[in-house]
Amino acid sequence: MSTTRLTVAQATIRFLEAQHVERDGERHPFFAGCWGIFGHGNVAGLGEALLEREVLRNEGGPTDHEPLRYFQGRNEQAMVHAAVAYARHRDRMRAFAVTASVGPGATNMVTGAALATINRLPVLLLPGDTFATRVANPVLQELEDPANGDLSVNDVFRPVSRYFDRIERPEQLPSALLRAVRVLTDPVETGAVTLAMPQDVQAEAHDWPDELFATRTWHVARPLPEPDALSRVVAAIRRAERPLIVSGGGTIYAGADRALRALAEATGLPVAETQAGKGSLPFDHPRSVGAIGSTGTTAANALAAEADLVIGVGTRYSDFTTASRTVFAHPDVQFVNLNVAAFDAHKLSAIPLVADALRGLEALTEQLAGWTTDADHTARATQLAAEWDAIVTSAYQRDERPLPAQSQVLGVVNELSAPADVVVCAAGSMPGDLHKLWRTRDRKGYHVEYGFSCMGYEIAGGLGVAMAADDAGEDRDVFVMVGDGSYLMMNTELVTAVQEDRKIIVVLVQNHGFASIGALSESLGSQRFGTRYRARTGSGLDGDILPVDLAANAASLGADVIVARDIDEFRDAIIRAQAATRTTVVHVETDPMIPAPDSPAWWDVPVSEVSGLESTQQARIVYDRHKQHQRPHLATPAPTPEENDR
């Protein structure tokens, strides 16, 4: 058996270069590169290995595989966000590795790991770790536990990783790497994978079998629906009087949007969308009724309240989708769930159809040939969608207020952006407004991270989307919508966007505080406490607006900056940003007290049961009223006609 002598770090990088992925006959390398910030825990191991490969690439040396590209980040959490956004834009068919040093460098990645796993998006984390030999314990940044000699701060990755391992001997590496990539490429199990790398082991040499570095192709399967399960689902759909499809992120990742459109057009079934599923149909498709749930449209939520059958496609039914289990209000509502993950397919006491979304939708279209839902039901859905679209048009229009509403800002960007352009957002009030108001025209035109809703994701995520689009040869502008709260938490990857010459357009909305939580606080009787950026006075944080110049901050990080003082200047600024070739930040101040149009859907956030504040007491009365409408959805699915005959 032929071998090659390499360090553990060098072998890891060589292995990653050799991994390929294939689906539907399309094959390409799985790993797009490696993000990294170096410290004593990884600089001489993974840092040296990446340098060696970069030198080889630059010098044109012989190699079996394209050397892995290295990208320099400014914040460890942000590197993971960029990696995850890249993977999402590429439908989980490409991914990044991310390395950071031992200690705070490693633990800074934990938030990104949680985001990846909750959203079921692949990222490989390679944090440095303390010495496996323990010859110099405690080393710098090591956590000592008197009761656990093998404990390290990297153990915090265990609950937020789909697979975790610590490489304490070179012999452990091959099996760990194979397990890691198996999880990363599995649409059911994917998420963050963490391989903790003790710094001494990274630099240790070993004779590796050459087979470890041979080209390996991971085939991403498209599981077919089981025939009996398909029959049960088809029977349930055929007997439904007011069915509704709820399309989630699984539709997008499976590339099943065309199959969904074909099913909707053939059957007349209306389609509502979750945050991750927005873009499953173009906003103006006759069967599209828009966003559903707590941030949903009046159209989708009215249909959800009436639906006797809900057909979930690739959704995990978060509390925002179900409006905390109040939006599906029909007394006899049943659920059918098409999902590649059995865990999700069985939610809400559904009739499960465990299959790939594309193959499942194709099978349903074939089995339902000739059947259509009631024409009045389809017509009502179309009318409700048209009524909501008129509301969106009204929200987008200009008025004479001194400061524009956030909905007007979104309207300008939506109007001026091209159909293939991407809007990126994650936290605050804008995700809800975007879900309701954004008119999506492309299956990849909407990128809102709402599984973890992580403040600070926006700019790093926008960079990841821009990199993914560039690598795929796509002509798209990327619009990052970020509020001042999220911007202050993480803006550093503006520097990386400039360094990498990747253009993003950042719309920085200044409203001097946390608009989303401010509105929520007020609705819960907490009077917007702690949500406004104000100077401290003797009575609290209720003084003047803070003299913070975010536009100047963005300029100091290397971006071009345009300040818009009203909605007309904002429109001109967006046009200038589109014509620019560099990352551009458009700063605009909005009025946080002007809400976007809404549906009456609810979100369960408990209110204090007792309080001396009248505002809280009144909010509790409203809360108790809503709680009466929550549903456990524990009913047994109705039997099929065949089952009744048995």
C-alpha positions in Angstrom: 0.0 0.0 0.0 1.5 3.3 -1.1 1.5 6.1 1.5 2.3 9.8 1.7 3.8 11.4 4.8 1.9 14.5 5.8 0.8 16.3 9.0 -2.7 15.8 10.3 -3.6 19.3 9.1 -2.0 18.8 5.6 -3.9 15.5 5.3 -7.2 17.2 6.3 -6.8 19.9 3.6 -5.8 17.3 0.9 -8.8 15.2 1.8 -11.3 18.1 1.6 -9.9 19.0 -1.9 -10.8 15.5 -3.1 -14.4 15.5 -2.1 -17.0 15.9 -4.8 -20.8 15.8 -4.8 -23.3 14.7 -7.4 -27.0 15.1 -7.9 -29.0 14.6 -11.1 -25.9 14.0 -13.1 -24.2 17.3 -12.1 -20.9 16.7 -10.3 -18.5 19.2 -8.8 -16.1 19.7 -5.9 -18.0 20.0 -2.6 -15.7 22.3 -0.7 -15.5 25.8 -2.1 -12.7 26.9 0.3 -11.7 27.5 3.8 -12.3 30.6 5.9 -9.8 31.2 8.7 -8.5 33.4 11.4 -5.2 32.2 12.9 -3.9 32.1 16.4 -1.6 29.8 18.4 -4.1 27.0 18.2 -4.1 26.6 14.4 -1.5 28.9 12.8 1.3 26.2 12.6 -1.1 23.4 11.7 -4.0 24.3 9.5 -2.5 27.7 8.7 0.7 26.1 7.4 -1.3 23.5 5.4 -3.4 26.1 3.7 -0.3 28.2 2.9 1.4 25.2 1.4 -1.6 24.6 -1.0 -1.7 28.3 -1.9 1.9 28.4 -2.7 1.4 25.3 -4.9 -1.4 27.0 -6.7 0.5 30.2 -7.3 3.6 28.3 -8.5 1.6 26.0 -10.8 2.9 22.9 -9.1 1.5 19.4 -9.8 -1.6 18.4 -7.9 -4.4 15.8 -8.2 -7.0 18.3 -7.2 -7.5 22.1 -7.2 -5.9 23.5 -4.1 -8.4 24.7 -1.5 -8.8 28.4 -1.5 -8.2 30.4 1.7 -10.4 33.4 2.7 -9.5 35.7 5.6 -12.3 36.9 7.8 -12.5 39.5 10.5 -14.8 37.8 13.0 -15.1 34.1 13.6 -18.9 34.1 13.9 -19.1 36.1 10.7 -16.9 33.6 8.8 -19.4 30.9 9.7 -22.3 33.1 8.6 -20.7 33.7 5.2 -20.0 30.0 4.8 -23.6 29.1 5.6 -25.1 31.7 3.3 -22.9 30.4 0.5 -24.2 26.9 1.1 -27.8 28.0 1.2 -27.5 29.9 -2.1 -26.0 26.8 -3.7 -28.8 24.5 -2.4 -26.5 22.8 0.1 -24.5 21.3 -2.8 -21.3 23.2 -1.9 -19.9 24.1 1.5 -17.0 25.8 3.3 -14.6 24.7 6.0 -14.0 27.3 8.7 -11.0 27.3 11.1 -10.3 29.3 14.2 -7.8 29.2 17.0 -8.3 27.6 20.4 -10.2 29.5 23.1 -12.3 32.6 22.1 -11.6 32.1 18.4 -13.2 28.7 18.6 -16.1 29.6 20.9 -16.9 32.7 18.7 -18.0 30.1 16.1 -20.6 28.5 18.3 -23.4 30.9 17.4 -22.7 30.3 13.7 -22.8 26.5 14.4 -26.2 26.8 16.0 -27.5 28.9 13.1 -26.2 26.3 10.6 -27.7 23.3 12.4 -31.1 25.0 13.1 -31.3 25.9 9.4 -30.0 22.5 8.3 -27.2 24.0 6.2 -23.7 22.4 5.9 -20.5 23.9 7.3 -17.4 22.2 8.5 -15.8 23.7 11.6 -12.2 23.1 12.4 -11.5 24.8 15.8 -8.0 24.5 17.3 -7.9 22.7 20.6 -5.6 22.3 23.6 -2.7 19.8 23.6 -3.7 16.2 23.3 -0.4 15.3 25.1 -1.1 17.7 27.9 2.6 18.2 28.3 2.3 21.9 29.1 -1.1 22.2 30.7 -2.7 24.6 31.2 -1.9 26.3 27.9 -3.0 29.8 27.1 -6.9 30.0 26.9 -7.4 26.5 28.2 -10.4 25.8 30.4 -9.5 23.7 33.4 -12.1 21.5 35.1 -11.0 19.7 38.3 -13.5 16.8 37.6 -12.9 16.3 33.8 -9.4 16.0 32.4 -10.5 15.7 28.8 -12.9 18.7 28.9 -12.2 21.7 26.6 -14.2 24.7 25.6 -14.8 23.0 22.2 -17.3 20.7 24.0 -19.8 23.5 23.7 -20.0 22.6 20.1 -21.6 19.2 20.8 -25.2 20.3 21.2 -25.1 22.5 18.1 -23.3 20.1 15.8 -24.8 17.3 13.8 -21.5 15.5 14.2 -18.7 16.2 16.7 -15.3 14.6 17.0 -11.9 15.4 18.6 -8.9 14.2 16.7 -6.5 13.1 19.4 -4.4 10.7 17.3 -3.6 10.7 13.6 -5.1 7.3 13.2 -8.5 8.7 14.1 -8.6 11.2 11.2 -9.7 9.1 8.2 -12.9 7.8 9.8 -13.7 11.2 11.3 -13.4 12.9 7.9 -15.5 10.3 6.2 -18.2 10.6 8.8 -18.1 14.4 8.6 -18.6 14.6 4.9 -21.3 11.9 5.0 -23.3 14.1 7.4 -22.6 17.3 5.5 -23.9 15.9 2.2 -27.0 14.3 3.7 -30.1 16.5 3.2 -31.7 15.0 6.3 -28.8 15.1 8.7 -26.8 18.2 7.5 -25.8 21.1 9.7 -22.7 22.1 11.5 -20.0 19.4 11.7 -17.2 20.1 14.2 -13.8 18.4 14.2 -11.8 19.7 17.1 -8.1 19.8 16.3 -5.6 19.8 19.2 -2.8 22.0 18.2 0.0 19.5 18.7 -1.9 16.8 16.7 -2.4 19.2 13.8 1.4 19.4 13.3 2.1 15.7 13.9 3.2 13.7 10.8 1.8 10.4 9.8 2.1 8.0 6.8 -1.3 8.2 5.2 -2.7 5.7 2.6 -3.0 7.4 -0.7 -6.5 6.1 -1.0 -7.5 8.8 1.5 -6.8 11.5 -1.0 -8.4 9.8 -4.0 -11.3 11.5 -5.6 -14.5 10.6 -3.8 -18.0 11.4 -5.0 -20.9 11.7 -2.6 -24.2 11.0 -4.4 -27.1 13.1 -3.0 -30.1 10.8 -3.2 -33.6 11.7 -4.1 -35.7 9.2 -2.1 -38.9 8.2 -3.8 -42.2 8.1 -2.0 -43.4 4.8 -0.7 -46.4 3.6 -2.8 -48.8 3.0 0.1 -47.9 6.3 1.7 -48.5 8.0 -1.6 -51.9 6.4 -1.9 -52.9 7.6 1.5 -51.8 11.2 0.7 -53.6 11.2 -2.7 -56.8 10.0 -1.1 -56.6 12.7 1.6 -56.1 15.4 -1.1 -58.9 14.2 -3.2 -61.5 14.3 -0.4 -60.4 17.8 0.8 -62.7 20.7 0.1 -60.4 23.6 1.0 -56.8 22.4 0.8 -53.8 24.6 1.0 -50.1 23.9 0.2 -47.5 25.4 2.6 -44.1 25.4 0.9 -40.9 25.5 2.9 -37.2 25.6 2.4 -37.1 22.0 1.3 -38.8 22.9 -1.9 -36.0 25.4 -2.7 -33.1 23.1 -1.7 -34.5 20.2 -3.8 -34.9 22.4 -6.8 -38.6 21.5 -6.8 -40.1 24.9 -7.5 -41.0 24.0 -11.1 -42.6 20.7 -9.9 -44.6 22.7 -7.3 -45.7 25.1 -10.0 -46.8 22.2 -12.2 -48.8 20.6 -9.4 -50.5 23.9 -8.4 -51.4 24.7 -12.0 -52.8 21.2 -12.7 -54.9 21.0 -9.5 -55.7 24.6 -8.7 -54.2 24.2 -5.2 -53.2 27.6 -3.6 -49.6 27.9 -2.3 -48.5 29.7 0.8 -44.8 30.2 1.7 -42.7 30.0 4.8 -39.7 32.3 5.3 -37.3 29.7 3.9 -39.8 28.7 1.2 -40.4 32.2 -0.1 -39.6 32.1 -3.8 -41.2 28.7 -4.3 -43.5 30.5 -6.7 -43.2 34.0 -8.2 -45.2 36.5 -6.2 -47.6 37.1 -9.2 -48.3 33.4 -10.0 -52.0 32.8 -10.0 -51.7 30.1 -7.3 -49.4 32.1 -5.0 -51.1 33.5 -1.9 -47.9 34.7 -0.2 -46.4 34.5 3.2 -48.1 32.4 5.9 -48.1 32.6 9.7 -47.2 35.3 12.2 -45.6 37.4 9.5 -48.1 36.3 6.9 -50.4 37.9 4.5 -54.2 38.3 5.0 -54.7 36.1 2.0 -52.6 33.1 3.1 -53.8 33.3 6.7 -57.4 33.5 5.8 -57.1 30.4 3.7 -55.1 28.7 6.5 -58.0 29.4 8.9 -60.4 27.7 6.5 -58.3 24.8 5.3 -59.5 21.3 6.0 -56.2 19.9 4.7 -52.8 21.5 4.9 -50.1 20.0 2.5 -46.7 20.8 3.9 -43.8 20.6 1.5 -40.3 20.8 2.9 -41.3 22.7 6.0 -40.5 22.1 9.7 -43.5 24.1 10.9 -41.8 26.7 13.1 -44.0 28.7 15.5 -43.9 31.6 13.0 -45.3 29.4 10.3 -48.2 28.1 12.4 -48.7 31.4 14.3 -47.9 29.4 17.4 -50.5 26.8 16.4 -53.4 29.2 15.9 -53.5 29.9 12.2 -54.8 26.4 11.1 -58.2 26.9 12.7 -60.6 24.5 10.9 -62.0 22.2 13.6 -61.3 19.1 11.6 -58.0 20.2 9.9 -55.7 17.4 8.8 -52.1 17.6 7.6 -50.1 15.9 4.9 -46.4 16.4 5.0 -44.0 15.8 2.2 -40.5 15.9 3.6 -37.2 14.1 3.1 -36.8 14.0 6.9 -39.2 11.6 8.7 -38.9 13.8 11.8 -40.6 16.7 10.0 -43.0 14.5 7.9 -44.7 13.3 11.0 -45.3 16.7 12.7 -48.8 17.9 13.5 -50.1 14.3 13.4 -49.8 14.4 9.7 -50.1 11.7 7.1 -46.4 11.4 6.3 -44.9 11.2 2.8 -41.1 10.7 3.4 -39.4 11.6 0.1 -37.4 14.1 -1.8 -39.6 17.2 -2.5 -39.0 17.0 -6.3 -39.8 13.3 -6.6 -42.7 13.6 -4.2 -44.3 16.5 -6.1 -43.8 14.8 -9.4 -45.5 11.7 -8.0 -48.4 13.7 -6.6 -48.9 15.5 -9.9 -49.1 12.1 -11.7 -51.4 10.5 -9.2 -53.8 13.5 -9.1 -54.0 13.8 -12.9 -57.5 15.0 -13.8 -58.4 16.1 -10.3 -58.8 19.7 -9.4 -59.9 21.4 -6.2 -63.2 23.3 -6.2 -63.2 26.2 -8.6 -64.7 28.5 -6.0 -61.9 27.7 -3.6 -59.2 28.5 -6.3 -61.0 31.7 -7.3 -61.3 32.8 -3.7 -57.6 32.3 -3.2 -56.8 34.3 -6.3 -59.1 37.2 -5.1 -57.6 37.2 -1.6 -54.1 37.4 -3.1 -55.0 40.3 -5.4 -56.4 42.2 -2.4 -53.2 41.7 -0.5 -51.1 42.8 -3.4 -53.1 46.1 -3.5 -52.2 46.6 0.2 -48.5 46.0 -0.7 -48.8 48.6 -3.4 -50.2 51.1 -1.0 -47.5 50.4 1.6 -44.8 51.0 -1.0 -46.1 54.4 -2.1 -44.5 57.6 -1.0 -46.2 60.1 1.4 -45.3 63.5 2.9 -43.9 62.4 6.2 -40.5 63.8 7.2 -39.0 60.3 7.5 -40.0 57.4 5.3 -41.6 54.3 6.6 -39.5 51.1 6.4 -42.1 49.6 4.0 -41.4 52.5 1.6 -37.7 51.7 1.7 -38.4 48.1 1.0 -40.7 49.1 -1.9 -38.0 51.2 -3.6 -35.4 48.4 -3.4 -38.0 45.8 -4.6 -39.0 48.0 -7.5 -35.5 48.9 -8.7 -33.9 45.5 -8.2 -33.8 43.1 -11.1 -35.8 39.9 -10.9 -32.7 37.7 -10.3 -31.2 40.0 -7.6 -31.1 38.7 -4.0 -32.4 40.4 -0.8 -30.6 39.3 2.4 -31.8 39.9 5.9 -32.0 38.1 9.2 -33.3 39.9 12.3 -35.3 42.8 13.6 -38.5 44.1 12.0 -37.4 43.8 8.4 -37.7 39.9 8.1 -41.4 40.2 9.0 -41.9 43.1 6.6 -40.0 41.3 3.9 -41.9 38.1 4.3 -45.2 39.9 3.9 -44.3 42.6 1.4 -41.3 41.5 -0.8 -42.4 40.6 -4.3 -40.1 37.6 -5.1 -39.5 36.9 -8.7 -36.7 34.3 -8.6 -36.3 31.1 -6.6 -33.1 32.4 -5.2 -34.2 36.0 -4.9 -35.1 35.9 -1.2 -32.5 35.0 1.5 -33.8 35.7 5.0 -32.2 33.7 7.8 -35.2 33.1 10.1 -34.4 29.8 11.7 -32.0 31.4 14.2 -32.8 35.0 13.3 -29.3 36.0 14.2 -28.5 39.7 14.5 -25.2 40.3 12.7 -25.8 37.7 10.0 -26.8 40.2 7.3 -23.5 41.6 6.0 -21.6 38.4 6.4 -24.4 36.5 4.8 -24.7 38.9 1.9 -21.0 38.4 1.3 -21.5 34.6 1.2 -24.4 35.0 -1.2 -22.3 37.3 -3.5 -19.4 34.7 -3.5 -21.8 31.9 -4.3 -23.4 33.8 -7.1 -20.0 34.8 -8.5 -18.7 31.2 -8.4 -21.8 30.0 -10.1 -21.5 32.6 -12.9 -24.7 34.3 -12.0 -25.4 37.9 -12.7 -27.1 39.1 -9.5 -26.9 42.2 -7.3 -27.1 41.3 -3.6 -29.1 43.7 -1.4 -28.3 43.4 2.3 -31.1 44.9 4.4 -29.8 45.7 7.9 -31.0 47.8 10.8 -28.8 49.9 13.0 -29.0 47.3 15.8 -27.7 44.4 13.7 -25.2 46.6 12.0 -23.6 47.6 15.3 -23.4 43.9 16.3 -21.4 42.8 13.3 -20.3 45.0 10.4 -16.7 43.9 10.1 -17.1 41.8 6.9 -17.5 45.0 5.0 -13.7 44.9 5.1 -13.7 41.4 3.7 -16.1 42.3 0.9 -13.7 45.2 -0.1 -10.7 42.9 0.3 -12.2 40.2 -1.9 -13.6 42.7 -4.4 -17.1 41.3 -4.0 -19.9 43.8 -4.5 -22.8 44.0 -2.1 -25.3 46.8 -1.7 -26.0 47.4 2.0 -29.2 49.3 2.8 -28.5 50.5 6.4 -31.8 51.5 8.0 -31.2 53.8 10.9 -34.1 54.0 13.4 -32.1 54.5 16.6 -32.9 51.3 18.4 -34.5 47.9 18.1 -37.6 48.5 16.1 -38.9 44.9 16.1 -38.5 44.3 19.8 -39.7 47.8 20.5 -43.0 47.0 18.9 -43.2 43.6 20.5 -42.4 45.1 23.9 -45.2 47.6 23.5 -47.7 44.9 22.5 -46.7 42.9 25.6 -47.1 45.9 28.0 -43.4 46.6 28.5 -43.5 50.0 26.9 -40.5 49.6 24.6 -38.2 49.5 27.6 -34.6 49.0 26.7 -35.1 49.1 23.0 -34.2 52.7 22.1 -30.7 54.1 21.7 -30.8 57.1 24.0 -28.4 58.8 26.3 -28.7 58.1 30.0 -30.4 60.6 32.2 -31.2 60.5 35.9 -34.4 58.5 35.2 -32.9 56.0 32.7 -32.1 55.7 29.0 -34.5 58.4 27.9 -32.2 61.2 26.9 -31.1 62.5 23.5 -30.5 60.3 20.4 -26.9 59.0 20.5 -24.5 60.9 18.3 -23.5 57.8 16.4 -22.5 58.2 12.7 -23.0 54.8 11.1 -22.4 56.2 7.6 -18.9 57.4 8.7 -18.3 54.0 10.3 -19.1 52.2 7.1 -16.8 54.5 5.1 -14.0 53.9 7.5 -14.2 50.2 6.8 -13.6 50.8 3.1 -17.1 50.8 1.6 -18.5 53.6 -0.6 -21.3 55.3 1.3 -24.3 57.3 0.1 -26.5 59.1 2.7 -30.2 59.5 1.7 -32.2 62.1 3.7 -35.6 61.3 2.2 -37.3 58.7 0.0 -36.5 60.5 -3.3 -32.8 60.7 -2.4 -33.0 57.1 -1.4 -34.3 56.1 -4.8 -31.4 58.0 -6.5 -28.9 56.4 -4.1 -30.1 52.8 -5.0 -29.7 53.6 -8.7 -26.1 54.9 -8.0 -25.3 51.8 -5.9 -26.5 49.5 -8.7 -24.2 51.3 -11.2 -21.2 51.1 -8.9 -18.7 48.3 -9.1 -17.7 48.3 -5.4 -19.5 47.5 -2.1 -21.8 50.4 -1.4 -23.6 51.3 1.8 -26.8 53.4 1.5 -27.7 55.0 4.8 -31.3 56.1 5.3 -33.2 57.1 8.5 -36.8 55.8 8.9 -39.6 56.3 11.3 -39.9 53.2 13.5 -43.4 54.2 14.7 -45.0 53.6 11.2 -45.9 49.9 11.1 -46.2 47.8 8.0 -49.6 46.4 7.0 -50.3 43.1 8.9 -52.6 40.2 9.3 -54.2 39.4 12.7 -52.0 36.3 13.1 -50.5 35.8 16.6 -47.1 34.9 18.0 -46.9 33.3 21.5 -44.6 35.4 23.7 -45.7 35.0 27.3 -46.8 38.1 29.2 -46.3 38.5 33.0 -49.2 36.9 34.8 -49.1 39.5 37.5 -47.8 43.1 37.3 -48.2 46.5 38.9 -48.1 48.0 35.4 -51.5 48.7 33.8 -50.0 48.2 30.4 -48.8 44.7 31.3 -52.2 43.9 32.9 -54.0 44.8 29.7 -51.5 42.9 27.5 -52.1 39.8 29.7 -55.8 40.0 29.0 -55.1 40.0 25.2 -52.6 37.1 25.7 -55.1 34.9 27.5 -57.6 35.5 24.8 -55.2 34.3 22.1 -54.1 31.3 24.2 -57.7 30.0 23.9 -57.2 29.4 20.2 -54.0 27.3 20.3 -54.4 23.8 18.9 -52.3 20.7 19.8 -53.1 19.2 16.4 -53.1 15.7 17.9 -56.1 14.3 16.0 -55.6 11.0 14.2 -55.5 11.4 10.4 -58.7 10.3 8.8 -58.4 6.8 7.1 -58.3 6.3 3.4 -61.3 4.6 1.7 -59.1 1.5 1.4 -58.5 1.4 5.1 -62.2 1.8 5.8 -62.9 -1.3 3.7 -60.5 -3.4 5.8 
